[in-house]
Amino acid sequence: MVQKKQFEGYPLKVEYSLTDKGKRMLNVIITMQEIGIELMKEDGKEDFLKNKGLI
């Protein structure tokens, strides 16, 4: 899900990126977060969400 690319030379340089499967998984996680936020709003936890910067 994560791809690592190493470059030769000094200083050492490494780049990480998401593979296609990783990008698909990220979309699932975002959807789960949105559902969780909706549920917390329904439970009256908007102040908590605001303090965390989620809404």
Distance bins in CASP14 RR format, pairs under 12 A and 6 or more apart:
PFRMAT RR
TARGET T0000
AUTHOR 0000-0000-0000
RMODE 2
METHOD distances of the structure
MODEL  1
1 16 0 0 0 0 0 1 0 0 0 0 0
1 17 0 0 0 0 0 1 0 0 0 0 0
1 18 1 0 0 1 0 0 0 0 0 0 0
1 19 1 0 1 0 0 0 0 0 0 0 0
1 20 0 0 0 0 1 0 0 0 0 0 0
1 21 1 0 1 0 0 0 0 0 0 0 0
1 22 1 1 0 0 0 0 0 0 0 0 0
1 23 0 0 0 0 1 0 0 0 0 0 0
1 24 0 0 0 0 1 0 0 0 0 0 0
1 25 1 0 1 0 0 0 0 0 0 0 0
1 26 0 0 0 0 1 0 0 0 0 0 0
1 28 0 0 0 0 0 1 0 0 0 0 0
1 29 0 0 0 0 0 1 0 0 0 0 0
2 14 0 0 0 0 0 1 0 0 0 0 0
2 15 0 0 0 0 0 1 0 0 0 0 0
2 16 1 0 1 0 0 0 0 0 0 0 0
2 17 1 0 0 1 0 0 0 0 0 0 0
2 18 1 0 0 1 0 0 0 0 0 0 0
2 19 1 0 0 1 0 0 0 0 0 0 0
2 20 0 0 0 0 0 1 0 0 0 0 0
2 21 0 0 0 0 1 0 0 0 0 0 0
2 22 1 0 0 1 0 0 0 0 0 0 0
2 23 0 0 0 0 0 1 0 0 0 0 0
2 25 0 0 0 0 0 1 0 0 0 0 0
2 26 0 0 0 0 0 1 0 0 0 0 0
3 14 0 0 0 0 0 1 0 0 0 0 0
3 15 0 0 0 0 1 0 0 0 0 0 0
3 16 1 0 0 1 0 0 0 0 0 0 0
3 17 1 0 1 0 0 0 0 0 0 0 0
3 18 1 0 0 1 0 0 0 0 0 0 0
3 19 1 0 1 0 0 0 0 0 0 0 0
3 20 0 0 0 0 1 0 0 0 0 0 0
3 21 0 0 0 0 0 1 0 0 0 0 0
3 22 0 0 0 0 1 0 0 0 0 0 0
3 23 0 0 0 0 0 1 0 0 0 0 0
4 13 0 0 0 0 0 1 0 0 0 0 0
4 14 1 0 0 1 0 0 0 0 0 0 0
4 15 1 0 0 1 0 0 0 0 0 0 0
4 16 1 0 1 0 0 0 0 0 0 0 0
4 17 0 0 0 0 1 0 0 0 0 0 0
4 18 0 0 0 0 0 1 0 0 0 0 0
4 19 0 0 0 0 0 1 0 0 0 0 0
5 13 0 0 0 0 1 0 0 0 0 0 0
5 14 1 0 0 1 0 0 0 0 0 0 0
5 15 1 0 1 0 0 0 0 0 0 0 0
5 16 1 0 0 1 0 0 0 0 0 0 0
5 17 1 0 0 1 0 0 0 0 0 0 0
5 19 0 0 0 0 0 1 0 0 0 0 0
6 12 1 0 0 1 0 0 0 0 0 0 0
6 13 1 0 0 1 0 0 0 0 0 0 0
6 14 1 0 1 0 0 0 0 0 0 0 0
6 15 0 0 0 0 1 0 0 0 0 0 0
6 16 0 0 0 0 0 1 0 0 0 0 0
7 13 1 0 1 0 0 0 0 0 0 0 0
7 14 1 0 0 1 0 0 0 0 0 0 0
7 15 1 0 0 1 0 0 0 0 0 0 0
8 14 0 0 0 0 0 1 0 0 0 0 0
16 22 0 0 0 0 0 1 0 0 0 0 0
17 23 0 0 0 0 1 0 0 0 0 0 0
17 26 0 0 0 0 0 1 0 0 0 0 0
18 24 0 0 0 0 1 0 0 0 0 0 0
18 25 0 0 0 0 1 0 0 0 0 0 0
18 26 1 0 0 1 0 0 0 0 0 0 0
18 27 0 0 0 0 0 1 0 0 0 0 0
18 29 0 0 0 0 0 1 0 0 0 0 0
19 25 0 0 0 0 1 0 0 0 0 0 0
19 26 0 0 0 0 0 1 0 0 0 0 0
20 26 0 0 0 0 0 1 0 0 0 0 0
20 27 0 0 0 0 0 1 0 0 0 0 0
21 27 0 0 0 0 0 1 0 0 0 0 0
21 28 0 0 0 0 0 1 0 0 0 0 0
22 28 0 0 0 0 1 0 0 0 0 0 0
22 29 0 0 0 0 1 0 0 0 0 0 0
22 30 0 0 0 0 0 1 0 0 0 0 0
23 29 0 0 0 0 0 1 0 0 0 0 0
23 30 0 0 0 0 0 1 0 0 0 0 0
24 30 0 0 0 0 0 1 0 0 0 0 0
24 31 0 0 0 0 0 1 0 0 0 0 0
25 31 0 0 0 0 0 1 0 0 0 0 0
25 32 0 0 0 0 0 1 0 0 0 0 0
26 32 0 0 0 0 0 1 0 0 0 0 0
26 33 0 0 0 0 0 1 0 0 0 0 0
27 33 0 0 0 0 0 1 0 0 0 0 0
27 34 0 0 0 0 0 1 0 0 0 0 0
28 34 0 0 0 0 0 1 0 0 0 0 0
28 35 0 0 0 0 0 1 0 0 0 0 0
29 35 0 0 0 0 0 1 0 0 0 0 0
29 36 0 0 0 0 0 1 0 0 0 0 0
30 36 0 0 0 0 0 1 0 0 0 0 0
30 37 0 0 0 0 0 1 0 0 0 0 0
31 37 0 0 0 0 0 1 0 0 0 0 0
31 38 0 0 0 0 0 1 0 0 0 0 0
32 38 0 0 0 0 0 1 0 0 0 0 0
32 39 0 0 0 0 0 1 0 0 0 0 0
33 39 0 0 0 0 0 1 0 0 0 0 0
33 40 0 0 0 0 0 1 0 0 0 0 0
33 49 0 0 0 0 0 1 0 0 0 0 0
33 52 0 0 0 0 0 1 0 0 0 0 0
33 54 0 0 0 0 1 0 0 0 0 0 0
33 55 0 0 0 0 0 1 0 0 0 0 0
34 40 0 0 0 0 0 1 0 0 0 0 0
34 41 0 0 0 0 0 1 0 0 0 0 0
34 49 0 0 0 0 0 1 0 0 0 0 0
34 54 0 0 0 0 0 1 0 0 0 0 0
34 55 0 0 0 0 0 1 0 0 0 0 0
35 41 0 0 0 0 0 1 0 0 0 0 0
35 42 0 0 0 0 0 1 0 0 0 0 0
36 42 0 0 0 0 1 0 0 0 0 0 0
36 43 0 0 0 0 1 0 0 0 0 0 0
36 45 0 0 0 0 1 0 0 0 0 0 0
36 48 0 0 0 0 0 1 0 0 0 0 0
36 49 0 0 0 0 1 0 0 0 0 0 0
36 54 0 0 0 0 1 0 0 0 0 0 0
36 55 0 0 0 0 0 1 0 0 0 0 0
37 43 0 0 0 0 0 1 0 0 0 0 0
37 44 0 0 0 0 0 1 0 0 0 0 0
37 45 0 0 0 0 1 0 0 0 0 0 0
37 46 0 0 0 0 1 0 0 0 0 0 0
37 48 0 0 0 0 0 1 0 0 0 0 0
37 49 1 0 0 1 0 0 0 0 0 0 0
37 50 0 0 0 0 0 1 0 0 0 0 0
37 52 0 0 0 0 1 0 0 0 0 0 0
37 53 0 0 0 0 0 1 0 0 0 0 0
37 54 1 0 1 0 0 0 0 0 0 0 0
37 55 1 0 0 1 0 0 0 0 0 0 0
38 44 0 0 0 0 0 1 0 0 0 0 0
38 45 0 0 0 0 0 1 0 0 0 0 0
38 46 0 0 0 0 0 1 0 0 0 0 0
38 49 0 0 0 0 0 1 0 0 0 0 0
38 54 0 0 0 0 0 1 0 0 0 0 0
38 55 0 0 0 0 0 1 0 0 0 0 0
39 45 0 0 0 0 1 0 0 0 0 0 0
39 46 0 0 0 0 0 1 0 0 0 0 0
39 49 0 0 0 0 0 1 0 0 0 0 0
40 46 1 0 0 1 0 0 0 0 0 0 0
40 47 0 0 0 0 0 1 0 0 0 0 0
40 48 1 0 0 1 0 0 0 0 0 0 0
40 49 1 0 1 0 0 0 0 0 0 0 0
40 50 0 0 0 0 0 1 0 0 0 0 0
40 51 0 0 0 0 0 1 0 0 0 0 0
40 52 0 0 0 0 1 0 0 0 0 0 0
40 54 0 0 0 0 1 0 0 0 0 0 0
40 55 0 0 0 0 1 0 0 0 0 0 0
41 47 0 0 0 0 0 1 0 0 0 0 0
41 48 0 0 0 0 0 1 0 0 0 0 0
41 49 1 0 0 1 0 0 0 0 0 0 0
41 50 0 0 0 0 0 1 0 0 0 0 0
41 54 0 0 0 0 0 1 0 0 0 0 0
41 55 1 0 0 1 0 0 0 0 0 0 0
42 49 0 0 0 0 0 1 0 0 0 0 0
43 49 0 0 0 0 0 1 0 0 0 0 0
44 50 0 0 0 0 0 1 0 0 0 0 0
44 55 0 0 0 0 0 1 0 0 0 0 0
45 51 0 0 0 0 1 0 0 0 0 0 0
45 52 0 0 0 0 1 0 0 0 0 0 0
45 54 0 0 0 0 0 1 0 0 0 0 0
45 55 0 0 0 0 0 1 0 0 0 0 0
46 52 0 0 0 0 0 1 0 0 0 0 0
46 53 0 0 0 0 0 1 0 0 0 0 0
46 54 0 0 0 0 1 0 0 0 0 0 0
46 55 1 0 0 1 0 0 0 0 0 0 0
47 53 0 0 0 0 0 1 0 0 0 0 0
47 54 0 0 0 0 0 1 0 0 0 0 0
47 55 0 0 0 0 1 0 0 0 0 0 0
48 54 0 0 0 0 1 0 0 0 0 0 0
48 55 0 0 0 0 1 0 0 0 0 0 0
49 55 1 0 1 0 0 0 0 0 0 0 0
END
